[in-house]
Amino acid sequence: MLIRFKKTMEKIAMGLLSFTPEEKDVKKLQETIKNYSENQDEVLFLWKEAEDMIGAIGVHVDDDQKQIMIQHVSVNPSHRDNGIGQQMVQALCQRYESYEVVGNELTDDFLSKCK
């Protein structure tokens, strides 16, 4: 289930995003979390199964263009290869059903595998 990121989930979100290669640097990771916290066009969702947060998906929402750009997709390594990333993309598509969902240079290949 997709849950919108809240400040109280910061440590969990940072842990999940740290699994992505571009977010290995702590300062970069802190900047990314700050961006998701303060910019209303940047939205981070966490994926919850049972009691655990096991994934994160971050998007840029362009209401004028009716477009969602996936910026980050991350799944806890112990839950990879179970279709969690694809489930997050599908849930995102349902949540923003009137929007076009696109990837950026980091997520485009993954997104094309989900369609």
C-alpha positions in Angstrom: 0.0 0.0 0.0 1.3 3.5 -0.9 1.6 5.9 2.0 2.5 9.5 1.5 5.7 10.5 3.2 5.5 12.4 6.5 8.3 14.1 8.4 7.9 11.4 11.1 9.0 8.8 8.5 12.2 10.6 7.6 14.6 8.0 8.9 12.8 5.1 7.2 12.6 7.1 3.9 16.3 7.9 4.0 17.1 4.3 4.6 15.0 3.2 1.7 16.3 5.9 -0.7 19.9 5.1 0.3 19.6 1.8 -1.6 19.6 3.8 -4.9 23.1 4.4 -6.3 22.6 8.2 -6.8 21.6 8.6 -3.1 24.7 7.0 -1.4 26.1 10.4 -0.3 24.5 11.4 3.0 24.4 15.1 2.1 22.7 14.3 -1.2 20.2 12.1 0.6 19.4 14.8 3.1 18.9 17.3 0.3 16.6 14.9 -1.5 14.5 14.3 1.7 14.3 18.0 2.3 13.1 18.6 -1.3 10.3 16.0 -0.8 9.4 17.6 2.5 9.3 21.2 1.4 8.4 21.2 -2.3 4.7 20.6 -2.9 5.4 19.4 -6.5 7.7 16.7 -5.2 5.9 13.8 -3.6 7.5 10.8 -1.9 5.5 7.6 -1.1 6.5 4.7 1.0 5.3 1.1 0.3 4.0 -0.7 3.3 3.4 -4.5 3.5 2.2 -6.0 6.8 3.9 -3.7 9.3 7.0 -2.9 7.3 7.9 -0.1 5.0 9.8 -1.9 2.2 9.9 0.5 -0.7 9.9 4.2 -1.7 8.8 5.9 -4.9 9.3 9.6 -5.5 7.6 11.7 -8.1 7.5 15.2 -9.5 3.8 16.2 -10.1 3.1 18.6 -13.0 -0.6 19.5 -12.6 -0.5 21.8 -15.7 0.8 19.1 -18.0 -1.1 16.4 -16.1 2.1 14.4 -15.8 3.9 12.5 -13.1 7.6 12.0 -13.4 9.0 9.1 -11.4 12.3 10.3 -9.9 13.2 7.6 -7.4 12.2 3.9 -7.1 13.8 1.9 -4.3 13.0 -1.4 -2.7 14.7 -3.0 0.4 17.2 -5.5 -1.0 15.6 -8.4 1.0 12.3 -7.7 -0.8 13.7 -7.3 -4.4 12.6 -9.5 -7.3 9.1 -9.8 -5.8 7.4 -7.2 -8.0 7.3 -4.5 -5.3 8.6 -1.8 -7.7 6.0 -2.7 -10.3 3.3 -2.7 -7.6 4.4 0.8 -6.5 4.2 2.0 -10.1 0.8 0.5 -10.6 -0.6 2.0 -7.4 0.9 5.4 -8.4 -0.9 5.0 -11.8 -4.2 4.3 -10.1 -3.7 7.2 -7.7 -3.0 9.6 -10.6 -5.2 7.9 -13.2 -5.8 11.1 -15.2 -2.0 11.8 -15.4 0.6 10.5 -17.8 3.3 8.6 -15.9 6.9 9.1 -17.2 10.4 8.3 -16.0 13.5 10.4 -15.9 17.0 9.3 -17.0 17.3 7.2 -13.9 13.9 5.5 -13.9 12.9 5.4 -17.5 14.3 1.9 -18.2 12.6 0.5 -15.1 9.3 2.2 -15.9 9.3 0.7 -19.4 9.5 -2.8 -17.9 6.5 -2.1 -15.8 4.2 -1.2 -18.7 
